[in-house]
Amino acid sequence: MEHITLLLAIVIVTALVFDFTNGFHDTANAMATTISTGALKPKAAVALSAALNLVGAFLSVEVAKTISGGIIDEKGIRTEVIFAALVGAILWNLLTWLLGLPSSSSHALFGGLIGAAVMSAGWSSVNGSTVVTKVLLPAVAAPVVAGIASMLATRLTYRINRNTDEKATAKGYRAGQIASAGLVSLAHGTNDAQKTMGIITLALVTGGVLSPGANPPLWVIVSAGLAIAMGTYIGGWRIIRTMGKGLTELRPPQGFAAQTGAATVILASSHLGFSLSTTQVCSGSVMGAGLGRKGGVVRWSTATRMAVAWVLTLPAAAVVGAGAEFLTRQGAWGIAAVALLLIAGSGTIWKLSRRQPVDRHNVTADEIDEAPAAEPAGVITTAIAAVSPPPTGIAVASTDLRATIQAPAPVAPADPPTPAAV
């Protein structure tokens, strides 16, 4: 570590800040359903998740090696490129946290890294085949696979227990939820904590401290594990509320099925070195569990907003990363300007979040607990209601319309004239 320069130290600290934001941004992945169903109290849930994220960071380095030596070509990449990439990833993480959207921290990091690398050394610096096979394809396939697995698991669970009182089995499923949530947290540590390890290792390679292809040093593994654990303990309450109550109403059997399916997919991808988004996997699992229960409904308006955020994450972070790289190449003043912009942007987002704070005390509040189908009427629904009036005297209640459409009431006959009027 005696060869670490001031710039390299700044990059390492910035990487750990990103790891911290990754932790509180992704707490919802493991604990949102556990908190929403009441299996664990909010503070106990994030504490358990933090501890298991730390343990998971020590279990594998396959994803870290994908980040440090697979996505971009280390040759000709300056340390400033890594700094610019992290700036793009951090600002996108904070913005989506403010909006309560569970976007992908992984794709924010990849986007920032790709944008900064292209601005610095051109498109040839990006290993397109690795990006496609280990980033883009898993991003598309993982939430679908996790959703289908959770839906089938939920249906199987309800079928097995169709003659059993749900209240009688709720306690057992809550215990299962705690175990499966712990497994998701462990899996999250094996995948997301390694991304920061890979970034720091890449920075050490570009700075000449490590040789290309080297594994992350022990101090990198420990610091990355601690940073993501601390962020997880802080708790991203806004995203926990969206995941736990904004997508669908979950019951204990559904929560257990969703978390088990998500953990299986994440652990399998970590073993294969696929750097997928745990956010997308867990969101897909929650939606699959919602559809798996008879009568369950997914709030597609919320799911659509999440999908838009997923699509925008990589290109948006890439644009910010490219802009930050353009400034850093101007010299010391450019690096200082990027650092100030990062601090100012982060501070502004934090100040905006204080206008409507969400914490462990109101994370399960019923502010968004309206019926899942009670969404604004769509164009088709409104048109049908306009051209197809209901029969006289019959009220038609529509779950898609907020008002009940009723036929005009018959006009009462006028009172007979009084003798005085005659």
Secondary structure, 3 states (H helix, E strand, C coil): CCCCCHHHHHHHHHHHHHHHHHHHHHHHHHHHHHHHCCCCCHHHHHHHHHHHHHHHCCCCCHHHHHHHHCCECCCCCCHHHHHHHHHHHHHHHHHHHHCCCCCCHHHHHHHHHHHHHHHHHCHHHECHHHHHHHHHHHHHHHHHHHHHHHHHHHHHHHHHCCCCCHHHHHHHHHHHHHHHHHHHHHHHHHHHHHHHHHHHHHHHHHCCCCCCCCCCCHHHHHHHHHHHHHHHHHCCHHHHHHHHHHCECCCHHHHHHHHHHHHHHHHHHHHHCCCCCHHHHHHHHHHHHHHHCCCCCECHHHHHHHHHHHHHHHHHHHHHHHHHHHHHCCCHHHHHHHHHHHHHHHHHHHHHHCCCCCCCCCCCCHHHCCCCCCCCCCHHHHHHHHHCCCCCCCCECCCCCCCCECCCCCCCCCCCCCCCCC
